[in-house]
Amino acid sequence: MFRLFKKIKSHALNLLLISFLFSGISAYAVEKATPENNSVLTDMVNPGYHEKPAWFKESFLDLREDVQEATANQKRVLLYFYQDGCPYCAKLLQDNLGQKNIADKTRNNFDVIAINMWGDKEVTDLTGQLTTEKKFSEKMKVMYTPTLVFLTEQGKVALRVNGYYAPNKFETALDYVRGKNESKITFRDYIRKFIKKSSSGKLHTQSFILKPPYNLQKLISFPKPLIVLFEQKKCYSCDELHNDIFRRKETIEQINRFNIVRLDMWSNEKLVDIQGKTISAKTLAKTFKINHSPSFIFFDNKGSEVFRIDAYLKSFHTQSVMDYVASGAYKTQSNFQRFIGERADKLEAQGIHVDLMN
């Protein structure tokens, strides 16, 4: 369609300070490349506004037209939800798209459209409704940045990535979607097949994890809310979760507010699910579409999922999610990013320094 004008990018500089506060709220789906790379967070600082590649599509944000145009060019649409001041957005742009082979693969197969989760630009969503970037982000339940939503030719979600994926895993996601594999194989099975990872190779045991056999239907009736934690043996992020995050005093204080069941997402171990049906842990993981390990599913005492962590988070963020659920704040504050910012302010006011990257 012929356009009379193009919209001009706005960086919303007056929101930069707010963005800094929220920058640590990005989800970190981290896959470490080598044993020597003990943490991908060592160089993480607030980058402020980060320039996006010039080849990102300069979209009018009519997403239906974007899908049609991409299809006509034998591409698919990739929605990139970001916020200024997000260190992992910068890392995605620098470390992933800064590699020519990954950038070329992305550019040649996808029209990448950037959406500021706090922005006020007009968006025509996939149903034809006129809205704003901010409201569209809320509708899409964007809790973390970056969030990547890959769309099919019909405007359906082919794959959703909550948080940062390291280059090898990110490229595997690109291959999965460009190959139109969503109708053939789940991403969790695809990535298990094509990515080789080194780790401790074991499931960690900790005293607060309930002992099997598990009956989730009974556990949801207990006074404490329930966490079902999905892990796997070959998982660097699981190693760090247990060897660092779960050993911190502040984390233990939050953990004690929950009952925690830990499942191997590939195991045939039997359990009773929320509905009272006996199934395997592997089947339950597939039912909940678990693509990342570790993943946390939070349930209320009615058996409803109220929140999940399906990307890698550092200590403060993990503790904040637990507080968000255990306190019941999710019932009144639907925006987790606002909750975590308010929580950080309260702790600082009490003289407790908050390191968002720790």
MARSEMAR-578852 format. One line per 2 residues: their letters; for each residue z negated, y, x of N, C-alpha, C. Coordinates in steps of 0.2 Angstrom, whole numbers. Each point is the difference from the previous one (the first is absolute). Example, Ala and Ser with C-alpha at 12.3 -4.5 7.8 and 13.67 -1.06 7.14 Angstrom:
<recs>
as) -39,-28,66,0,6,-4,0,6,4 | 4,5,-2,-1,6,4,-3,5,-4 .
</recs>
This chain:
<recs>
mf) 0,-6,4,0,6,-4,0,6,4 | 4,5,-1,1,6,4,-6,4,-2 .
rl) -3,3,6,-6,4,0,2,8,1 | -3,4,-3,1,7,1,-4,3,6 .
fk) -6,-4,1,-4,2,5,-5,-5,3 | -3,0,5,-4,-5,3,-7,3,0 .
ki) -5,-4,-1,-7,2,0,-2,1,7 | -4,5,2,-3,1,6,-6,-3,2 .
ks) -1,-3,5,-6,-4,2,-6,5,0 | -6,-2,-2,-6,4,1,-5,-4,3 .
ha) -3,2,5,-5,-4,4,-7,1,-3 | -1,5,-5,-7,1,-3,-5,1,6 .
ln) 1,5,4,-4,1,5,-7,2,-2 | -1,3,-6,-7,2,-2,-4,-6,-2 .
ll) 3,-6,0,-4,-6,-1,-1,-4,6 | 1,3,6,0,-4,6,-8,-2,2 .
li) -4,5,-2,-7,-2,2,-3,-5,-5 | 2,0,-6,-1,-6,-5,3,-6,3 .
sf) 6,0,2,3,-6,2,-4,-3,6 | -3,4,4,-3,-2,6,-6,-4,-2 .
lf) -4,2,-5,-5,-4,-3,2,-6,-2 | 6,-1,-4,2,-6,-3,4,-4,5 .
sg) 1,2,6,4,-3,5,-2,-7,2 | -7,-1,0,-2,-6,2,0,-5,-6 .
is) 2,1,-5,0,-4,-6,6,-5,0 | 5,1,5,5,-4,0,-2,-7,0 .
ay) 4,-5,-3,-1,-7,1,3,-2,6 | -3,-5,4,3,-2,6,1,-7,0 .
av) 6,-2,-2,2,-7,1,2,-2,7 | -4,-1,4,1,0,7,1,-7,3 .
ek) 6,-2,3,1,-6,3,1,2,8 | -5,-3,4,0,2,7,5,-4,4 .
at) 4,3,4,5,-4,4,-2,-5,5 | -6,2,4,-2,-4,5,-7,0,1 .
pe) -4,-5,3,-7,0,1,-2,6,3 | 4,3,5,-3,6,4,0,6,-5 .
nn) 4,0,-5,0,6,-5,-6,-1,-4 | -6,2,2,-6,-2,-4,-1,5,-6 .
sv) 3,6,0,0,4,-6,6,4,0 | 3,1,-6,6,5,-1,-3,6,-1 .
lt) -7,1,-1,-2,6,-2,-3,5,5 | 1,-2,7,-3,4,5,4,7,1 .
dm) 6,0,-2,3,7,1,1,3,-7 | -4,-1,-5,1,3,-7,-4,6,0 .
vn) 4,5,-1,-3,7,-2,4,3,-6 | -3,5,-3,3,3,-5,6,4,2 .
pg) 6,-2,-2,6,4,3,3,6,-4 | -4,1,-5,2,6,-5,7,-2,-3 .
yh) 4,5,-1,7,-2,-3,4,-3,5 | 4,-6,-2,4,-3,5,7,0,-3 .
ek) 5,2,4,7,1,-2,3,-7,-1 | 3,-1,-5,3,-6,-2,7,-1,3 .
pa) 3,-6,1,7,0,3,5,4,-5 | 5,2,4,5,4,-4,4,-4,-5 .
wf) 0,-7,2,4,-4,-4,-3,-2,-7 | -7,2,-1,-3,-1,-6,4,3,-6 .
ke) 1,-3,-5,4,3,-6,-3,7,-2 | 4,5,-1,-2,6,-3,1,0,-7 .
sf) -5,-3,-3,1,-2,-7,-2,5,-5 | 3,1,-6,-2,4,-5,-6,-3,-4 .
ld) -2,-6,2,-5,-4,-3,1,-2,-7 | 7,-1,-2,1,-4,-6,1,-7,2 .
lr) -5,-4,-1,0,-6,3,5,-5,-3 | 2,1,-6,5,-4,-3,7,1,3 .
ed) 1,6,2,6,2,3,0,-3,7 | -6,1,4,0,-3,6,1,-7,1 .
vq) -2,-4,-5,1,-7,0,7,-1,-1 | 4,3,-4,7,-1,-2,4,2,6 .
ea) -2,6,4,4,2,6,-1,-5,5 | -6,-3,1,-1,-5,5,4,-6,-1 .
ta) 0,-2,-6,3,-6,-2,8,0,1 | 2,6,-1,7,2,1,2,-1,7 .
nq) -5,2,5,1,0,7,-2,-7,3 | -2,-5,-4,-2,-6,2,-7,0,4 .
kr) -4,5,-3,-7,0,3,-5,-1,-5 | -6,1,2,-6,0,-5,-4,6,1 .
vl) -4,2,-5,-4,6,1,-7,-3,3 | -3,4,5,-6,0,2,-4,6,-1 .
ly) -5,0,-4,-5,5,-1,-5,0,5 | -1,6,3,-5,1,5,-5,5,-2 .
fy) -6,-2,-2,-5,4,-2,-5,2,6 | 0,6,1,-4,3,6,-5,5,-2 .
qd) -3,3,5,-4,6,0,-1,3,6 | 0,6,1,0,4,6,-7,-2,3 .
gc) 0,-1,7,-7,-1,3,-1,-7,0 | 4,-5,-2,-1,-7,0,2,-3,6 .
py) -4,-2,5,1,-3,6,5,-6,0 | -1,-4,-5,5,-6,-1,6,1,-3 .
ca) 1,6,-3,7,2,-2,3,2,6 | -3,4,5,3,2,6,2,-6,4 .
kl) -5,-5,0,1,-6,4,6,-4,-3 | 1,0,-6,6,-3,-3,6,3,2 .
lq) 0,7,0,6,3,2,2,0,7 | -5,0,4,0,0,8,1,-7,2 .
dn) -4,-4,-1,0,-7,3,5,-5,-3 | 1,1,-6,4,-5,-4,7,3,0 .
lg) 1,6,-3,7,3,-1,2,3,6 | -5,1,5,2,3,7,4,-6,4 .
qk) 0,-6,-2,4,-5,3,7,0,-3 | 5,0,5,7,1,-3,2,-6,-4 .
ni) -2,-6,2,3,-5,-4,-4,-1,-7 | -6,2,-1,-3,1,-6,2,5,-4 .
ad) 1,6,3,3,6,-4,7,-1,-2 | 4,-3,4,7,-2,-2,0,-5,-6 .
kt) -5,-5,0,0,-5,-5,-2,3,-7 | -5,5,1,-3,4,-6,6,4,-3 .
rn) 3,4,4,5,5,-2,6,-3,-3 | 2,-6,3,6,-3,-2,-1,-4,-7 .
nf) -6,-2,-1,-1,-4,-6,-4,3,-6 | -3,6,2,-4,3,-5,1,8,-1 .
dv) 0,3,-6,-1,7,0,-8,1,-1 | -3,3,5,-7,2,1,-1,6,-3 .
ia) -5,0,-5,-1,6,-4,-8,2,1 | -2,5,3,-6,2,1,-4,4,-6 .
in) -5,-3,-2,-4,3,-6,-7,2,3 | -2,6,-1,-6,3,2,-5,-2,-5 .
mw) -5,-4,1,-5,-2,-5,-4,5,-3 | 0,6,3,-4,6,-3,5,6,-2 .
gd) 7,-2,0,5,5,0,1,2,-8 | 3,6,-1,2,2,-6,7,1,-2 .
ke) 5,-3,5,7,0,-2,1,-4,-6 | 5,1,-4,2,-3,-6,3,-7,2 .
vt) -2,-5,-4,3,-7,1,2,-2,-7 | 6,-3,0,2,-4,-6,-1,-7,1 .
dl) -5,-3,-3,-2,-7,2,5,-5,-2 | -1,-6,1,4,-6,-2,1,-1,-7 .
tg) -4,3,-4,1,0,-8,3,6,-2 | 2,5,4,3,6,-2,-5,5,-2 .
ql) -7,-1,1,-5,5,-1,0,5,5 | -1,6,-2,0,6,5,-8,1,2 .
tt) -1,0,6,-7,0,2,0,4,7 | -6,-1,4,0,3,7,-2,-6,5 .
ek) 1,2,6,-1,-5,5,-8,-3,-1 | -4,5,-1,-7,-2,0,-2,-5,-6 .
kf) 3,2,-6,-1,-4,-6,4,-7,1 | 6,1,3,3,-7,1,-3,-4,5 .
se) -3,3,5,-4,-4,4,-6,-4,-3 | -3,4,-5,-6,-3,-4,3,-5,-4 .
km) 5,1,-3,3,-5,-5,2,-7,4 | 2,1,6,2,-6,5,-7,-2,3 .
kv) -5,3,-2,-7,-3,3,0,0,8 | 3,6,3,-1,0,7,-7,2,2 .
my) -3,-4,4,-7,1,2,0,1,7 | 5,-2,4,0,1,7,7,3,2 .
tp) 0,3,6,6,2,4,0,-3,7 | 6,-2,2,6,0,-4,0,-6,-5 .
tl) 4,1,-6,1,-5,-4,8,0,-1 | 3,-6,1,7,-1,-1,2,-4,-6 .
vf) 4,2,-4,2,-4,-6,8,-1,1 | 2,-6,1,7,-2,0,2,-1,-7 .
lt) 6,3,-2,3,-1,-7,6,-5,0 | 1,-3,-5,6,-4,-1,5,4,-3 .
eq) 6,-3,-1,6,4,-3,-2,2,-7 | -4,-4,-3,-2,2,-7,-6,4,-1 .
gk) -3,3,6,-5,4,0,-7,-3,0 | 0,-7,1,-6,-4,0,-3,0,7 .
va) -7,-2,0,-3,0,7,2,-7,3 | 4,1,6,1,-7,4,-6,-1,4 .
lr) -3,5,3,-6,-1,4,-4,6,1 | -6,0,0,-4,5,1,-5,-1,6 .
vn) 0,5,4,-4,0,7,-5,5,-1 | -6,-2,-1,-6,5,0,-3,1,7 .
gy) 2,5,4,-3,1,6,5,-1,6 | -3,1,6,5,-1,6,1,-7,2 .
ya) 6,-2,1,2,-6,3,2,1,7 | -2,-4,5,2,1,7,8,-2,0 .
pn) 3,3,5,7,-1,0,3,-7,-1 | -3,-5,2,3,-7,-1,0,-2,-7 .
kf) -6,2,-3,-1,-2,-7,4,5,-5 | 1,6,2,4,5,-4,7,-2,0 .
et) 2,-2,6,7,-2,1,2,-7,-5 | -5,-4,0,0,-6,-4,0,2,-7 .
al) -3,5,-2,0,2,-7,7,3,-2 | 3,4,5,7,2,-1,5,-5,-1 .
dy) -1,-6,4,5,-5,0,-1,-4,-7 | -6,0,-2,-2,-4,-7,4,4,-5 .
vr) -1,7,-1,3,3,-5,7,1,0 | 3,2,6,7,0,1,4,-6,-1 .
gk) -3,-6,1,3,-6,-1,-1,-2,-8 | -3,4,-4,-1,-1,-7,-4,-7,-1 .
ne) -5,-1,4,-4,-6,0,-5,-1,-5 | -1,6,-4,-6,0,-5,1,-5,-5 .
sk) 6,-2,-2,1,-5,-5,0,-7,3 | 0,-1,6,0,-6,3,-7,-3,3 .
it) -4,5,3,-6,-2,3,-5,6,0 | -6,-2,0,-5,6,0,0,3,7 .
fr) -2,6,0,-1,3,7,-5,-3,4 | -5,-3,-3,-5,-3,4,2,-6,3 .
dy) 4,-4,-3,3,-6,3,6,2,5 | 3,5,-2,6,2,5,-3,2,6 .
ir) -5,4,0,-3,3,6,-4,-5,4 | -3,-5,-3,-3,-6,3,5,-4,4 .
kf) 6,0,-3,6,-4,3,3,4,6 | 0,6,0,4,4,5,-4,4,5 .
ik) -7,0,-1,-4,4,5,-4,-5,4 | -1,0,6,-4,-4,4,-6,5,2 .
ks) -6,-2,-1,-6,4,2,-5,-4,4 | -3,3,5,-5,-3,3,-7,3,-2 .
ss) -5,-4,0,-7,2,-2,-5,-5,2 | -6,1,-2,-5,-5,1,2,-7,-3 .
gk) 4,0,-5,2,-6,-3,-6,-4,-4 | -5,4,-2,-5,-3,-4,-3,5,-6 .
lh) -3,-3,-5,-3,4,-5,-7,1,3 | -2,6,-1,-7,2,2,-5,-1,-5 .
tq) -6,-2,2,-6,-1,-5,-5,5,1 | -2,3,-6,-6,5,0,-5,-2,-5 .
sf) -6,2,1,-5,-2,-5,1,3,-7 | 3,5,-1,1,3,-7,5,-3,-4 .
il) 5,-4,3,5,-4,-3,-3,-6,-4 | 1,0,-6,-3,-5,-4,4,-7,2 .
kp) -4,-5,-1,2,-7,2,4,-3,-6 | 5,-4,2,4,-3,-5,-4,-7,-2 .
py) 2,-3,-6,6,2,-4,-1,6,-4 | 5,3,-2,0,7,-4,2,-1,-7 .
nl) -4,3,-4,2,1,-7,0,7,-2 | 5,3,0,1,8,-1,-2,2,-7 .
qk) 1,-5,-5,-2,2,-7,-7,1,0 | -4,-4,3,-7,1,0,-2,6,4 .
li) 3,1,6,-2,5,4,1,7,-3 | 5,1,-4,1,7,-3,-6,2,-5 .
sf) -4,-5,-2,-5,1,-5,-6,2,4 | 0,0,6,-6,2,4,-1,8,0 .
pk) -6,2,1,-1,8,0,4,3,6 | 1,-3,5,4,3,6,8,-1,-2 .
pl) 4,6,2,7,-1,-1,3,-5,5 | 5,-3,-1,3,-6,4,6,3,4 .
iv) 0,-2,7,6,1,4,3,-7,2 | 6,-1,-1,3,-6,2,5,3,6 .
lf) -2,-3,6,3,2,6,5,-5,3 | 6,2,0,5,-5,3,2,1,7 .
eq) -1,-5,4,2,0,7,4,-6,2 | 2,0,6,3,-6,3,-2,0,7 .
kk) 1,-6,3,-2,-2,7,3,4,5 | 7,1,0,3,4,5,1,7,-2 .
cy) -5,4,1,0,7,-3,-5,5,5 | 4,4,4,-4,5,4,-4,4,-4 .
sc) 2,3,-6,-4,4,-4,-6,-3,-3 | 0,-7,-1,-6,-3,-3,-5,-1,6 .
de) 3,-1,6,-5,0,6,-4,7,1 | 4,5,-1,-3,7,1,-5,1,-6 .
lh) 2,-2,-6,-4,1,-6,-7,-3,1 | 0,-6,3,-7,-4,1,-3,2,6 .
nd) 4,1,5,-4,2,7,-2,7,1 | 3,4,-5,-2,7,1,-3,3,-7 .
if) 5,1,-5,-2,3,-6,-6,-3,-3 | 0,-7,-1,-5,-3,-4,-7,-1,4 .
rr) 0,2,6,-6,0,4,-4,7,0 | 3,5,-3,-3,6,0,-5,1,-5 .
ke) -5,4,1,-6,0,-4,2,3,-7 | 5,6,0,2,3,-6,4,-5,-4 .
ti) 4,-4,3,4,-5,-4,-4,-5,-3 | -5,-2,4,-5,-5,-3,-4,2,-6 .
eq) -1,7,0,-4,3,-6,5,0,-6 | 6,1,1,5,-1,-6,1,-7,-2 .
in) 1,-4,5,1,-7,-2,-5,-3,-4 | -7,2,1,-5,-3,-3,0,2,-8 .
rf) 4,4,-2,1,2,-7,5,-5,-3 | 3,-5,3,5,-4,-3,-2,-7,1 .
ni) 3,-5,-4,1,-7,2,7,0,3 | 0,-4,6,7,-1,3,2,-7,1 .
vr) 6,-1,-2,3,-7,0,6,1,5 | 0,-4,5,6,1,5,4,-7,0 .
ld) 7,2,-1,5,-6,-1,5,1,6 | 2,-6,2,6,-1,4,6,1,-4 .
mw) 4,5,0,6,1,-4,5,-6,0 | 0,-4,5,4,-6,0,-3,-7,-1 .
sn) -6,0,-2,-4,-6,-1,1,-3,-6 | 0,-7,0,0,-4,-7,-7,-1,-2 .
ek) -5,4,3,-7,-1,-3,0,2,-7 | -4,-4,-4,0,1,-7,-6,4,-2 .
lv) 1,4,-6,-5,5,-2,1,1,-8 | -5,2,-3,1,2,-7,2,8,-1 .
di) 5,2,-3,2,7,0,-3,3,-5 | 1,7,-1,-3,4,-5,1,-3,-7 .
qg) 5,-3,-2,1,-3,-7,-3,-7,0 | -3,-2,5,-3,-7,-1,5,-6,2 .
kt) 6,2,3,4,-5,2,0,-2,7 | 0,-7,1,-1,-2,7,7,0,4 .
is) 0,4,5,7,1,4,-2,0,7 | 5,1,4,-1,0,8,0,8,2 .
ak) -3,1,6,-1,7,2,7,2,1 | 5,-4,3,7,2,1,3,3,-7 .
tl) -1,-4,-5,3,2,-6,-3,6,-3 | -7,1,1,-3,6,-2,3,6,4 .
ak) 1,0,6,3,5,4,7,2,-2 | 3,-5,-2,7,1,-2,0,3,-7 .
tf) -5,-2,-4,-1,4,-7,-1,7,1 | -4,2,5,-2,7,1,5,3,5 .
ki) 5,-3,1,6,3,5,-3,3,6 | -4,-4,3,-3,1,7,5,0,5 .
nh) 2,5,3,5,0,6,-3,2,7 | -6,2,0,-4,3,6,-6,-4,0 .
sp) -2,-1,7,-7,-2,1,-3,4,5 | -7,2,-1,-4,-1,-6,2,4,-6 .
sf) -1,-3,-6,1,4,-6,-7,-1,-4 | -2,5,-3,-6,0,-4,2,1,-7 .
if) -2,-4,-5,0,1,-7,-7,1,-3 | -1,6,-3,-6,2,-3,0,-1,-8 .
fd) -5,-4,-3,0,-2,-7,-6,3,-3 | 0,2,-6,-6,2,-4,-3,-6,-3 .
nk) -5,1,-4,-3,-6,-3,3,-2,-6 | 6,3,-2,4,-3,-5,6,-4,3 .
gs) 0,0,6,6,-4,3,6,4,1 | 0,6,0,6,5,0,0,2,8 .
ev) 6,0,3,1,3,6,-1,8,0 | -4,3,3,-1,7,0,2,4,6 .
fr) 1,-4,6,3,3,6,2,-5,5 | 4,2,4,2,-5,6,1,4,6 .
id) -1,-4,6,2,2,6,5,-5,3 | 6,2,0,5,-4,3,4,3,6 .
ay) -4,3,4,2,3,6,-6,1,5 | 2,1,6,-6,0,5,-3,7,-1 .
lk) -7,0,0,-4,6,0,-5,0,5 | -2,5,3,-5,1,5,-7,0,-4 .
sf) -5,1,4,-7,-1,-3,-2,4,-6 | 1,7,1,-2,5,-5,4,-1,-6 .
ht) 6,-2,0,4,-1,-6,-2,-6,-3 | -1,-6,3,-2,-6,-3,-7,1,-3 .
qs) -5,4,3,-6,1,-3,1,5,-6 | 4,4,0,2,5,-6,2,-4,-6 .
vm) 5,-5,1,3,-3,-5,-6,-4,-4 | -4,-3,4,-6,-4,-2,-5,4,-4 .
dy) -1,6,2,-4,5,-3,3,2,-7 | 7,1,1,4,3,-6,-1,-5,-6 .
va) 0,-7,2,0,-5,-6,-7,-1,-2 | -5,-1,5,-7,-2,-1,-3,6,-4 .
sg) 1,6,1,-3,6,-3,3,1,-7 | 6,-3,-2,3,1,-6,4,6,0 .
ay) 1,3,6,4,7,0,7,-1,-2 | 3,-6,1,7,-1,-3,1,1,-7 .
kt) -6,0,-4,1,1,-7,1,7,-2 | -3,4,4,1,8,-1,5,3,4 .
qs) 1,-2,6,4,3,5,6,-5,2 | 6,1,-3,5,-4,1,4,0,6 .
nf) -1,6,4,3,1,6,-5,-1,6 | 1,-6,3,-4,-2,5,0,5,6 .
qr) 6,3,1,0,5,6,-5,5,-1 | 0,3,-6,-5,5,-2,-7,-2,1 .
fi) -1,-7,-2,-7,-2,1,-2,-1,7 | 4,-2,4,-2,-1,7,-1,7,4 .
ge) 4,5,-2,-1,6,2,-7,3,-2 | -1,-1,-6,-7,3,-2,-6,-4,3 .
ra) 1,-7,1,-5,-4,3,-1,3,7 | 6,1,4,-1,3,7,-4,6,0 .
dk) 2,5,-5,-4,6,0,-7,-1,-1 | -2,-4,-5,-7,-1,-1,-4,-3,6 .
le) 3,-5,4,-3,-3,6,-1,6,5 | 6,4,1,-1,5,5,-5,5,-2 .
aq) -1,1,-6,-6,5,-3,-6,-3,2 | -1,-7,0,-6,-3,2,-1,-1,7 .
gi) 4,3,4,0,0,7,3,-7,3 | 3,-4,-4,3,-6,2,8,2,2 .
hv) 1,-1,6,7,2,2,5,-6,-2 | 5,2,-3,5,-5,-2,6,0,5 .
dl) 2,-5,3,6,-1,4,5,-4,-4 | 5,3,-3,4,-3,-4,4,-5,3 .
mn) 1,0,7,4,-5,4,-4,-5,3 | -7,-1,-2,-4,-5,3,-1,-6,-4 .
</recs>
